């Protein structure tokens, strides 16, 4: 059995202080055996992308341990910080990340594991699930939309994305819209 775990997390529409969400997908060879997503942290100063990324990994590992027990896994994520902290390349210096690091490290000890950093583009399913959690959260908490309005993509950005062939997701952040626009415009210049 070859289990492959993808995890992701985001803090939108601003980092820190936005809505922290996570997503994960687990595959046995090419078959999807589990997907999960949810809220990592509600808007607060210590709610960050890194908290959300760690939460995605932890939720995936908890599911695996419960449903598959100790096994051999490959874990892939696009968070260099999380991967490098768990492989010992980086130290964990941020106090609010230490309990998450310790939980992830403890869960990983139950598996024969290889951790791999991958580019964001190769983590699309976990990213999509994390975005789903974000959209559902804001749909359920419309009172936050006005609070986050300064951080949400502008009409001009949304229009440009559509012209460039990208359908923006609901509640897209200015930062994400800008990143996508730059990427698409740079691709067209080549």
FENDATA-V206192 format. One line per field, one symbol per residue. phi: phi as a letter, one per 20 degrees, with the letter a starting at -180 (. if undefined). psi: psi as a letter, one per 20 degrees, with the letter a starting at -180 (. if undefined). burial: # if it has 9 or more other C-alpha atoms within 8 Angstrom, else .. A space follows every 10 residues. Layout:
phi->???
psi->???
burial->???
//
This chain:
phi->.decddcbbb ccecceneee ccbbcccdld efdacbbree aegageecgf fffgfgfgff ffffffecmf becddcbeef gfffffenfd eedegfegff gffffffffe ceccececfg fedfffffff fffffffffe cffefffegf degegfffff gffendefeg mgegffffff fgffffffff
psi->poppppqrqq oqjqorjbop rrqqppqodj ppiqqqraph qrorhjorgh gggggggggg hggggghiap apqpppqjoh ggghghjjhq qohpgiighg ggggggghii qoqppppqqh hjkhghgghg hgggghghhi mhiighhigi iqqrhggggg gghjjpoqqp kqqggggggg gggghhhhh.
burial->..######## ########## ########.. .#..###### ####..#### ########## ##.##..... .########. .#####...# .#....##.# #.###.##.# ###.####.. ..#.###### #####.##.. ....#..#.. ###...##.# ##.....#.. .#######.# #..#......
//
